Each structure stands twice: as structure tokens, then as C-alpha cells.
Amino acid sequence: MAVPVAKAASLAHIARESSDIHRLSEFYKEMFGFDEIESPNFGELKVIWLNLPSAFQLHLIERDPKSKLPEGPWSATSPVVDPSHLPRGHHICFSVSSSNFDSVVHSLKEKGIQTFEKTLPNGKVKQVFFFDPDGNGLEIASRED
């Protein structure tokens, strides 16, 4: 087995570009309990840094209006808005206790968020897939209490 170049690496943050970092920030704070933390002043470049205690940080970065890249899956030339594609696509997964999973799914549906649910073949882990307001794929998986 090869020795890893970055030994003992751990997830520090995930960055998401958005044309509306405030809307995205509110979504992640409400859905997952992220806390807004102090972020550097980059002058014209606006950022919001969020922290999920004991997990990782999410850095929301104001989209560069000169960028030629699609903002997210929904702004690409062929947007995919069906969450059933997410199990095999790019997504971030959060886990919640099994006892909380059904209420999370219920809350997503109450908010009008389109979801796709499945269970792992062993029957022990339930999953729900959906998109954030910018079209980034998300999953919430149950974990045993």
C-alpha cells in the first residue's frame, strides 16, 4: 500500500460559489444548524463562513460575474432537477440519528423540497437526496443511535 502524501488529512471546509450567499447561508443554518463564524474581509469579494460543530466548515463565496462556469447544476446547459440522479452524482452527505431521520424528511417535504428516498441494501441506513437552493446535491443518511 502506498504511503499517502497528506497523512492524517481531515476535512477542513467545503466551498460553494453562489450569486446569493445570504440565501444559501440561511438554508444551511436552518436545515443543518450551521453557525456563522468570522470570515476574512476580502474587500469586494463577499464571503460567509459557516461552521458545523464537530464536523467541518462551509465557505460560501460570492460568484464571480465574469466566470464562464455554470453556477450550479441548474444553470448548466442541461440542468438535472431530479434528485433520483444524486446517489450516483456529486453530493455532500450529512448524517442524523435514526430516530430523527423521519422528522427531517417530513420537514424537507413541508418546505416543498423535492426528495428521493432509498435504503441501503442491508436495510439499516435510510437516505434522502435533494438539492440546495443553488442546485447542489445533498444527502441525509440515518445512523444508528
N, C-alpha and C positions, 0 to 999 in steps of 0.2 A: 504494500500500500504506500502510495506517495505521501510525503510529509506536506501538509498544507502550508502554503505561503503565509497566510494570515492565521496563525494558530490562535485558538481560543477567541475567534471572532464572534461577535454577537450583534444583533440588530440594534442599530442606534436610532435611525429615523427612516421614514419613507417620505418622499417629496411628491406633491401633486401640484401641477400647474393649473390655474383656473382664471377665468376672466372675472369671477366673483368670489374672491377668497372669503368674504364675510358670510355669504350664503353657505359655502362649503364648511366653514368653521362651525356655524350654528348646527348644521346637520350632524357633524361628528360629535359635537358636545352633547346634543340631545340624544342621539342614538346610542353612543358608546360611553359617555361620561368623560370624554377628554377634558382636560383643564387647559385654559390658555395660559401660556408662560411667556416670560420676557423674551423678546426677539431683538436681534440687532437692528439698528437703523441703517438701511442700505440706501438712503436718500430717496430717489424716485422709485426704486424697486420696492413695492409693498409686499410684506410677508406677514403671516400669522403662524406662530409656532404653537402647537398643541402637544400635550403630554398625556399619555395614558399610564397612570401609576403602575409601576412594576412591569411595564411592557415595553413601550417604545414611544418615540416622538413622531408626530406627523407635521411636516413643514409644508404649509400652503403658500405658494408662490404666485404672485400676480403674473398673468400671462403676458409674454412679450408680443405686443400687437404686430410686430414685424415678422414674427415667426411664420414659417411656411408649414409647420407641422400641424396636423389636426389637433384641436384642443383635447378631444377625447373620442371614445368610440362613436358617440352620437354625431360628432361633427365631421367624421371621416366620410369619404365618398360613398361608402356602403355601410351605413350605420347598422349595428346589431342592437336591437332593443329587447330581445327575447332572453330573459335570464336563464332559460334552459341550456343555453350555449356556454354558460360560465363554468361548469365543472371541468371543461377542457380548455378554458381560456384564462387570460390574465385576471387574477383577483387577489384580494387580501382577505385572509380568514381571521375572524375573531372567534373565541370560544366562550360559551356561557355554561353554567351548570345545567344539567339535565332538567332539574326542577324549574328552571327559569326559561327554558327554550320555548315552550308553547306560548308563554305570555309575550315573548319577544316577537314571535311570528305573528301573533294576533295584533300587536302594536304596529308592525310593518303594514299589515293589511288595512288597519284602521286609518293609516296615513295615506292610503291609496297607492302604496308602493307595490309594483308587480313583482311577484316572487316565484321561485321554482324550488320545490322541496324534494328531497330524496333522503334515503337512509343508506349507510354503508352496507355492503353485503353481509357483514357479521350481525347486523341489526342493532348494534349498540350505539352508533353515532348517527344522530339526525343532523341534516344540513338544510339550510335555506340560503338561496342565492338571490341577489338583487343588485341594483345599480345605485350609486350615489347620484346627487343632482347633476354631476358633470358626465355621467355615463361610465364611471369607473366601476369595475366588477368587485362585489363584496360577497363574502360568505360568513354565516354564523353557524358554528357547529356546536353540538351539545358535547359536554364532557361529563364523565361520571362524577357524581357528588362525592 
